[in-house]
Every structure is written in structure tokens, then in C-alpha cells.
Amino acid sequence: MEDRPYITCRELIEFLYLYLGGELPSERVAEFDRHLNVCPSCVAYIETYKETAALGRQAFQDLEQPVGTAVPEELVSAILSVRRKT
């Protein structure tokens, strides 16, 4: 089997959630891995993506935890208002 040309950064980003979720076929994973071996920008992007997702999960671990005093009351009110609408 001949390798396809490297995927583009845009292709990597479009299918990133499938790649990280282990939902891509092995051939496509190999293409992603080939791209990541030559593209430090995409490697950095993926690390930032993973960190952002982890921080998001961490922020919602304990919804009953009281909000610190450093958070402006307007922000808390806005978040609670949106949460009630969904």
C-alpha cells in the first residue's frame, strides 16, 4: 500500500475529535501520525486542545462547590441565567 501525501493541518483539525477519541480507521490514524511527526504546530495545537478539554471537565467536577469571592457577581448571575435556559 502506497502512503497518501501528508494530510493538511486543516484536515487534521477537522477530524481531531475522531483521532483523539480513537474512532478513526488505522489507515487514517497512520496519516495523522505521519503529519504530527513533521508538524510541530499541530502537535502544539493538540496539546492545547487536550489541556482545554481537561480544564473544562475539571471546572464542572463539583457543581455544588461554592463560588469563590474573586468571581464577579455579574458573571455568576450570567452563567446561572444561561444554565437555567438550557
RASULMO-V612007 format. One record per helix or strand of 3 or more residues. SS is the DSSP state (H for helix, E for strand). FROM is the first residue (numbers start at 0). LEN is the number of residues. If there is no record, write none. Layout:
# RASULMO-V612007
ss:SS from:FROM len:LEN
ss:SS from:FROM len:LEN
This chain:
# RASULMO-V612007
ss:H from:8 len:6
ss:H from:15 len:5
ss:H from:25 len:13
ss:H from:39 len:20
ss:H from:72 len:13
